[in-house]
Amino acid sequence: MRILHTADWHIGCRTDDYLRLEEQKKTCAEIVKIANEKKVDMVVIAGDIYDNFLPSADAEKLVFDTLIELCNNGNRAVVVIAGNHDEPKRLSNASIFAKSHNIYLVGELKKIDYANLKNKNIYPVASGVGNIEFKTKGGERAVVATMPFPSYYRYKQIKKEGEQLNDSIKEWFKPALSGFKKDTINIAVSHLLTYPINCDPEVFSNYEVVGGAISFVDRENLISKAHYTALGHIHQMICVDKKNNIYYSGSTVNKFFDEKSSNNYVLVVDLDAKNGVTNLQKVEISAKHLICQRVKSMAEAAGFLSVNKDKLVKLIFEDMDFVNPQDIKKIRSENPNVVTISIEPKKIKEQMVVSKKDLTTKEIFEKFVENKTGAKPEDELTKLFLELMGEVIYEA
Ligand SMILES: [Mn+2]
């Protein structure tokens, strides 16, 4: 059996203010093409299919159009789980229509509903809480265990008194994983944060605060009887555990200018019940690269833009007091790939600070009057002040 693993589509997302939907249409079409060309039996989408809980009508249409294309008239199974960006219930709501197309939208841990599709190339034969078993025309059987994003809200619902987070997670995954059988291909799919073997957790620290996420899940909890574990949440293609075949596919478009990885992939995995994973291919998606460039002049900006037309660009003009609005307008009209322009003014020279300790009483008084009135005090006034201070000083 051949599966395609993808995640983190974030349909409808914006980079700064720039809507990425047109690019995402191309990316979705590319994934459909890969699934067709590589004759994939099943597609698993490991969460964050949408960018937010209330996707726009256009975002929803692109997702529905793509899922329908992917399912190939119901001859390919498509399993989607909720990530932290998806509203679990909202995602599941369309199941009532989707199941007759061999598409499974899993937002919550419930018994997965399916339709009679026995005339298709791959069709469901059994299901339980969070799991579903498929059979192909060729007689292969596969069980998919779905574990949607364990949000803090859900975690509170499942947590028992005195129990540690990772114990709760283990309990929570149990019903889905219990669907695995000795003679089936076993696939787990989840959306969560776990650390790859031998990696510095600091690298992923920015993921811990996303969308009310709970902190990371022990890798140990994911090592199950699964032959392959398809993960979403981290936006880079990462092998978490090679021996146990636990992978993040990464996102299909880069959303932020600070994302290190500029290449995007889907994973095409061959499996059989006896040997588990027999082949794994990284297939690159031609998403746009994001690049942030600091420039000091219009000429420098023009030079940079002339060789980076295929990328989405953030320009930072640094050390400039004044940038002509007409120039900015020109850059924008000639380079629709410029997403953000920011201007950092020249650093103000630090003002000399003189300690009052280094000044005489006369100087302190003169500065004080000058500061208040804008002019130095008359000699008579200074003299009077100093007399009153008991420190009469006569200058030569
Ligand atoms: Mn994501």
Residues whose N, C-alpha, C, O or C-beta is under 5 A from the ligand:
A	BS01	MN	D8 D48 H233
